[in-house]
Amino acid sequence: MAHNFRTDLTIDWCPGCGDFGILTSMIQALGEMNYGPHDAVVISGIGCSGKTPHYVNLAGAHTLHGRGIPFATGVKLANPKLKVLVTGGDGDLLSIGAGHFVAEGRRNTGLTIILFDNEVYGLTKGQAAPTMPLGMQTKSLTKPNVYNRVNPVAMALAAGYSFVARGFSFDTKQLKEIIKRGLMNDGSSLIDVLQPCPTYNNINTMDFYRQKVYKLEDDKSWDPIITESTKDPMEKYRLANSRALEWDEKIPTGIFIENRTIPSFTKRLNEYIPNYLTSPPATQSISDSKGYTIVDPARTFADKIV
Amino acid sequence: MTKLDVNVVIGGPQGGGIDTSANLMSRAFAFSGFDIFSTREFHSNIKGRHSYVHIRARDTKVQGLKYPPDILVALDPDTIFEHFEDIGKGTKVIYDSSFATSELSQARMIMRDTASRIKSVLDENKLENNVKGMLEYMKSHGGILFPIPFEEIVRKAVDDGVPSRYYNTLGAAITLSIIGIESESTKEAIKHIFGGKEKVIAPNLKVVDEAYRYAQDNKLAGESAGKKAKLSQFLLTGNDGAAIGKLMGGLRFQTYYPITPASDESSILEEHEAVKWLSGEAETLGSGGVTVVQTEDEISAVVMAAGAAMTGTRSATATSGPGFSLMAEGISFAGMDEIPLVITLYQRGGPSTGLPTRNGQSDLLFALNTGHGEFPRIVLSSGDVGECIYDSMKALNYAQRYQLPVLHLIDKNLANTTELVDGIDIKKEKVYGRNEPDGNGTYKRYSLDTKDGVSAIGAFGKNIFWLTGDEHDELGHVTEDTVMREAQMEKRFRKVKVAAEEIPVEEKAVIYGDKNAKITIVTWGSQKGPAIEAAEILSKQGIKCRVLYLRMFMPFPSEFVEKELRAGQTNIIVESNMLGQAAQVIRMNTGVDISNRILKYNGRHVTVDELVDGVKRIAQGKEKDVVLKNGA
């Protein structure tokens, strides 16, 4: 019988929240990937997005604000067989966790990161988050936003994520497909998900997005995949970057880049650490049947003997 | 074998081969069958500033350094200036005779504050502001000068290249010859250090020969110190010991962000990532290696290690003060979520960046209180290289047994101390098994059905359960229920009580020396060795002393410590900090106020002699607070 990926917990997101569409897409993607109960885990930081692991019937960790990525990296590196999803808000991943966001692009560990992008800090009553434009004033702000915005898609491309995409929380069909593609990517995937916060963001509403979003894949010539045989990978990045910067008139969704030529961090480690992928840290024996160490200090540290 | 107990300070510019000199000397002593103990002092600098190694070799076990040194070896003029206070009666000063005319004003790499202190000493004594002047000053303080024509000797040995490239070998070889170490041992050491590099070994051997010949010809060579069969021993620093212990203790995942003096441990692990297994059953079990990850910061380091721990992997991180500050929130999370995690905290001089490459023990109170909220933890400390090994194994075991963050304190001095370790006992510590869920019914990670507060710990990839930094129910879901909150708080703190009962008292505190002595020297960390030797020396001089050595601060051995401290007459705390932090912990746990304090906060290691002197001053009732000052 297929695993039920939903827990029976009551969800306490506000009615009309974009988070529901993301959760639905995730659950559907997990089901369609045919994962067993112990194949995947969900890791989050803090905020409304941080509650997601509790709603998914998989092992999960609701960690510290901004720290979903490093915790997830630890899980993945210790047990590379696991599929590791990270859910985080724009404040969580791009403000307090911005350093980890960039470092993860460089690592390309193999995480599927879903960015809940609603431009506000919801759980703390609507402060401006890093994706809110300069000068915008949502209803709970005392004055227009004095920060400029950061573009998560452009930032992910610059940081080196091997899969960069954007979805819209009310288009669960497209989002589910993007999440599946992300899960299939061997390296790390960043999926920016546009979503309204019906309580605190009265400007970027569901209607606002519905009127602006379009799908990259509607253009039949759009091909974001880079493989070893791609003739001009830089041209793909030029196109991806220029699409990433579109916002005012129309907002693109879909896959910006899927670069299969960047080796994942686990593959890189496997080059140096003996049998890393077949005997990763989580599956190794550490003691014999009598409970003593199996490490030979004299042979391992032979260079320290005089 | 002749009796031998010699202290050597060898100094030169950072990056100028001081480590090679020290390695050469340590090995030559070891190959002659002597025990050695050394520590390294250096600036936060890559090249040029003054760096030195203080080595002691002895025919019996050595566990501390004596001061002033018997021999000062200067590989550059700065060393002569920097060590102007380190001369006692009979201290031999070995230096390149060409240094004599070097001016203090040209010694640009000496810190301005130090240079001005040097200048005033020279001026007060109406001496020239150059090496010659300083050598005269040293002579007047009992120093015996040994000017050596470095260039001439090297030129006799090798005729190509830059002679100064061999000055580190020459300085060490001359010194070893003066001490009476046979050239055979010195040459064996050369071969050992430059293992396999024939092109490097050959000229260095010639330099050694010339050095010994020069010493012989000029009647400098000491009487042979003899030689005994060398044992197969490990020559290890505290950093090495911790790395070895962690690996033996089952560590398979370590994270770190570069910081002095902690990252050496991670580098050592990374260098040995291809683990070798014991023969027999172990060989059939062992596979893979240890994964060491350099993270983007210490926040990531602690959280990443926590993530790895939740897959069932024994995980750890290592850091120093500034990085440890960044880890505070992650440690609180590990406490709340009962994550088995070891943090090796290498203490250095604080606050802030402080003295990044110097010794300190000022993070004890912080380690006991790191992180917001109340959560259980274990805090232990090591005092010598052997303890670094076995305490690292224990730390991983404690983390696993009690499912909490374990903070293992090692001070900078110990991290950089080199000792000979006779052998590593692979059966001294067991590796605890995991308390895994039995697979019946719904798995509750934080089950309240537990006497000792420890619940079965599942693994990501094997079990479904949740973690949250929020207060949680038995499954790991968020709760704010009043009754569940109380129950989970009480469950977590039951573990501390159980740990306090289960961990034997000798793993927490130990008495060394005459049990009935009236004076008790209380100390921890790298003062262990010097304190034990100081107590022996004082006892021989009629001032009966013993040492109460503290190894664990949480859970604290309150009953034992209180009984011992109330039994004696004079208690003296010895620490490398300004506030007497361990004394504060003792008072907090036992009510006993230790009013005599010997403290050191100049960033340098505590030597046996200054400790002997400090205890005498207190014993004679002259002072209550003594501040130790030794070290350049």
Boltz contact constraints between the chains, C-beta under 6 A:
constraints:
  - contact:
      token1: [A, 37]
      token2: [B, 464]
      max_distance: 6.0
  - contact:
      token1: [A, 38]
      token2: [B, 461]
      max_distance: 6.0
  - contact:
      token1: [A, 41]
      token2: [B, 460]
      max_distance: 6.0
  - contact:
      token1: [A, 54]
      token2: [B, 466]
      max_distance: 6.0
  - contact:
      token1: [A, 54]
      token2: [B, 477]
      max_distance: 6.0
  - contact:
      token1: [A, 59]
      token2: [B, 460]
      max_distance: 6.0
  - contact:
      token1: [A, 59]
      token2: [B, 464]
      max_distance: 6.0
  - contact:
      token1: [A, 59]
      token2: [B, 465]
      max_distance: 6.0
  - contact:
      token1: [A, 60]
      token2: [B, 466]
      max_distance: 6.0
  - contact:
      token1: [A, 61]
      token2: [B, 467]
      max_distance: 6.0
  - contact:
      token1: [A, 62]
      token2: [B, 468]
      max_distance: 6.0
  - contact:
      token1: [A, 64]
      token2: [B, 329]
      max_distance: 6.0
  - contact:
      token1: [A, 64]
      token2: [B, 333]
      max_distance: 6.0
  - contact:
      token1: [A, 64]
      token2: [B, 469]
      max_distance: 6.0
  - contact:
      token1: [A, 67]
      token2: [B, 303]
      max_distance: 6.0
  - contact:
      token1: [A, 70]
      token2: [B, 300]
      max_distance: 6.0
  - contact:
      token1: [A, 70]
      token2: [B, 303]
      max_distance: 6.0
  - contact:
      token1: [A, 70]
      token2: [B, 304]
      max_distance: 6.0
  - contact:
      token1: [A, 71]
      token2: [B, 303]
      max_distance: 6.0
  - contact:
      token1: [A, 71]
      token2: [B, 307]
      max_distance: 6.0
  - contact:
      token1: [A, 73]
      token2: [B, 304]
      max_distance: 6.0
  - contact:
      token1: [A, 74]
      token2: [B, 304]
      max_distance: 6.0
  - contact:
      token1: [A, 74]
      token2: [B, 307]
      max_distance: 6.0
  - contact:
      token1: [A, 74]
      token2: [B, 308]
      max_distance: 6.0
  - contact:
      token1: [A, 75]
      token2: [B, 307]
      max_distance: 6.0
  - contact:
      token1: [A, 75]
      token2: [B, 311]
      max_distance: 6.0
  - contact:
      token1: [A, 75]
      token2: [B, 460]
      max_distance: 6.0
  - contact:
      token1: [A, 78]
      token2: [B, 253]
      max_distance: 6.0
  - contact:
      token1: [A, 78]
      token2: [B, 308]
      max_distance: 6.0
  - contact:
      token1: [A, 78]
      token2: [B, 311]
      max_distance: 6.0
  - contact:
      token1: [A, 78]
      token2: [B, 313]
      max_distance: 6.0
  - contact:
      token1: [A, 79]
      token2: [B, 311]
      max_distance: 6.0
  - contact:
      token1: [A, 79]
      token2: [B, 461]
      max_distance: 6.0
  - contact:
      token1: [A, 82]
      token2: [B, 461]
      max_distance: 6.0
  - contact:
      token1: [A, 99]
      token2: [B, 296]
      max_distance: 6.0
  - contact:
      token1: [A, 100]
      token2: [B, 300]
      max_distance: 6.0
  - contact:
      token1: [A, 103]
      token2: [B, 296]
      max_distance: 6.0
  - contact:
      token1: [A, 273]
      token2: [B, 273]
      max_distance: 6.0
  - contact:
      token1: [A, 273]
      token2: [B, 289]
      max_distance: 6.0
  - contact:
      token1: [A, 274]
      token2: [B, 274]
      max_distance: 6.0
  - contact:
      token1: [A, 274]
      token2: [B, 289]
      max_distance: 6.0
  - contact:
      token1: [A, 275]
      token2: [B, 287]
      max_distance: 6.0
  - contact:
      token1: [A, 275]
      token2: [B, 288]
      max_distance: 6.0
  - contact:
      token1: [A, 279]
      token2: [B, 287]
      max_distance: 6.0
  - contact:
      token1: [A, 279]
      token2: [B, 288]
      max_distance: 6.0
  - contact:
      token1: [A, 281]
      token2: [B, 252]
      max_distance: 6.0
  - contact:
      token1: [A, 281]
      token2: [B, 253]
      max_distance: 6.0
  - contact:
      token1: [A, 281]
      token2: [B, 291]
      max_distance: 6.0
  - contact:
      token1: [A, 281]
      token2: [B, 313]
      max_distance: 6.0
  - contact:
      token1: [A, 282]
      token2: [B, 311]
      max_distance: 6.0
  - contact:
      token1: [A, 282]
      token2: [B, 312]
      max_distance: 6.0
  - contact:
      token1: [A, 282]
      token2: [B, 313]
      max_distance: 6.0
  - contact:
      token1: [A, 284]
      token2: [B, 252]
      max_distance: 6.0
  - contact:
      token1: [A, 284]
      token2: [B, 288]
      max_distance: 6.0
  - contact:
      token1: [A, 285]
      token2: [B, 285]
      max_distance: 6.0
  - contact:
      token1: [A, 286]
      token2: [B, 250]
      max_distance: 6.0
  - contact:
      token1: [A, 286]
      token2: [B, 431]
      max_distance: 6.0
  - contact:
      token1: [A, 287]
      token2: [B, 431]
      max_distance: 6.0
  - contact:
      token1: [A, 288]
      token2: [B, 281]
      max_distance: 6.0
  - contact:
      token1: [A, 288]
      token2: [B, 282]
      max_distance: 6.0
  - contact:
      token1: [A, 291]
      token2: [B, 430]
      max_distance: 6.0
  - contact:
      token1: [A, 292]
      token2: [B, 427]
      max_distance: 6.0
  - contact:
      token1: [A, 293]
      token2: [B, 248]
      max_distance: 6.0
  - contact:
      token1: [A, 293]
      token2: [B, 426]
      max_distance: 6.0
  - contact:
      token1: [A, 293]
      token2: [B, 431]
      max_distance: 6.0
  - contact:
      token1: [A, 294]
      token2: [B, 277]
      max_distance: 6.0
  - contact:
      token1: [A, 294]
      token2: [B, 278]
      max_distance: 6.0
  - contact:
      token1: [A, 294]
      token2: [B, 282]
      max_distance: 6.0
  - contact:
      token1: [A, 294]
      token2: [B, 285]
      max_distance: 6.0
  - contact:
      token1: [A, 294]
      token2: [B, 286]
      max_distance: 6.0
  - contact:
      token1: [A, 295]
      token2: [B, 247]
      max_distance: 6.0
  - contact:
      token1: [A, 295]
      token2: [B, 248]
      max_distance: 6.0
  - contact:
      token1: [A, 295]
      token2: [B, 275]
      max_distance: 6.0
  - contact:
      token1: [A, 296]
      token2: [B, 276]
      max_distance: 6.0
  - contact:
      token1: [A, 296]
      token2: [B, 277]
      max_distance: 6.0
  - contact:
      token1: [A, 296]
      token2: [B, 278]
      max_distance: 6.0
  - contact:
      token1: [A, 297]
      token2: [B, 244]
      max_distance: 6.0
  - contact:
      token1: [A, 297]
      token2: [B, 248]
      max_distance: 6.0
  - contact:
      token1: [A, 297]
      token2: [B, 424]
      max_distance: 6.0
  - contact:
      token1: [A, 299]
      token2: [B, 276]
      max_distance: 6.0
  - contact:
      token1: [A, 300]
      token2: [B, 272]
      max_distance: 6.0
  - contact:
      token1: [A, 300]
      token2: [B, 275]
      max_distance: 6.0
  - contact:
      token1: [A, 300]
      token2: [B, 276]
      max_distance: 6.0
  - contact:
      token1: [A, 301]
      token2: [B, 244]
      max_distance: 6.0
  - contact:
      token1: [A, 304]
      token2: [B, 234]
      max_distance: 6.0
  - contact:
      token1: [A, 304]
      token2: [B, 236]
      max_distance: 6.0
  - contact:
      token1: [A, 305]
      token2: [B, 232]
      max_distance: 6.0
  - contact:
      token1: [A, 305]
      token2: [B, 234]
      max_distance: 6.0
  - contact:
      token1: [A, 306]
      token2: [B, 27]
      max_distance: 6.0
  - contact:
      token1: [A, 306]
      token2: [B, 30]
      max_distance: 6.0
  - contact:
      token1: [A, 306]
      token2: [B, 233]
      max_distance: 6.0
  - contact:
      token1: [A, 306]
      token2: [B, 235]
      max_distance: 6.0
